[in-house]
Amino acid sequence: MPTQTKKKRVRVVKKREFSSMTVKEVMEPQVQSVHLRTKGDVIASLMIEGFGAVPVVDKQQTLAGIVSEHDLLAAIDDGHRLGEVTAGEIMTGNPYSIRPDTNLGTLVHVLRASDLVRVPVVDAQDRLVGIIARRDVLRTYLSAGSSNGKRK
């Protein structure tokens, strides 16, 4: 008597359309951030480790600003010693941020229309929950498949 083999259910996962994916799916949730009183030399050390811009948060993790390599160089050019200036003094205040539920299509438009390389991701209370960079978006685009691009 022949044995019956059970058919294994195969779950077919359809690749998502790139532009409909959300920031939350792609962002880096482990964000290296600093506080308003963090000294510039500490921030510069973080940037040497690979962070091109570092979000500045208050005690409640609310986004207060962002310090970029440009901000640090401006402080040096203005004659300041990085060990003597704080993030609060050199940061760009009220930086552009984005919500986790924003779709990647919208983010691509924002990145293209601006000089932004990294964008802090905040919740409804403006608390820092992640960061997303241009390279994260490009990596996701490539992994989603080339059929997701716009044709001209």
ABEGO torsion letter per residue (X at the ends): XBBBBBBBBBBBBBBBBAAABBAAAABBABBBBBBAABBAAAAAAAAAAGBABBBBBBAAGBBABBBBAAAAAAAAAAGBBAAABBAAAABBBGBBBBBAABBAAAAAAAAAABABABBBBBBAAGBBAEBBBAAAAAAAAAAAEAAABBBX
